[in-house]
């Protein structure tokens, strides 16, 4: 960058910048005095080219604080003269730094860096202000939402109060109804208790009468049991006598039946021998009958066979005779008729 400027051009540029610096100094003496707050702001911005990175956050906060104070107090807002004074002081500081750099190195990097830093600072402040405005808008939105929520809560509380009042009314009605029901149940229970006592007294009398009747019946049953025992004893003696009589009769009958059994056994032996003899005769007769039946069966089969052969022969003869008649064979052959010539001649004449 130093090679681009000649000595004469650099001197001319330095002279022009010194002239501008002097004019700005004169302008600073001519302008009226400004507030202390703005002078402090100017003093803070004198070293912006060297200390911008370290003081960027503090400057932004001070700008925001000063803007808030100016918004809250309209009397403290800076006027156009204060802004001109700030710009004059800033330009004078930049020109001073640029003259120093031109005299020392012949370059103007400080001017470019100061301009870039000032742009960045203003952009940062602008972004900070935009974020603050967005925060305010969000705060207002949240406040409106909070008001809506409060309204909803108030309405909800009112509805709940109404519901509580309604439930209290229902509770009072329920208590009154419960008291009436309890009174009714108590009176009904007392009445039922009185009725039960009456019924129990009647039942007690009935039970006493029943107990008395059962005692009388028990006494009667006891007398009946004694009479029954006496009767059963007498009956047992009579049955004992009858048993002895029947035992004697039983033994006698056993002897008689034993004799009859012996007689039957003897008869059975004789009958068995007779039966065996009859069985032998039956078997012999049965063999004779079977042989006779076989002979008769053979004769019957022979007769049936002869009858079948005779019937078949008759059928064959009948069929053969019918066939000869139909075919005209043998004695059933038909004789040929002679042809008449005269009849033929007569037919020709007619034609």
Secondary structure, DSSP 8 states (H G I E B T S, - for coil): -GGGS-HHHHHHHHHHHHHHHHHHHHHHHHS----HHHHHHHHHTTTHHHHHHHHHHHHHHHHHHHHHHHHH-GGG---HHHHHHHHHHHHHHHHHHHHHHHHHTS--HHHHHHHHHHHHHHHHHHHHHHHHHHHHHHHHHHHHHHHHHHHHHHHHHHHHHHHHHHHHHHHHHHHHHHHHHHHHHHHHHHHHHHHHHHHHHHHHHHHHHHHHHHHHHHHHHHHHHHHHHHHHHHHHHHHHHHHHHHHHHHHHHHHHHHHHHHHHHHHHHHHHHHHHHHHHHHHHHHHHHHHHHHHHHHHHHHHHHHHHHHHHHHHHHHHHHHHHHHHT-GGG--------HHHHHHHHHH-
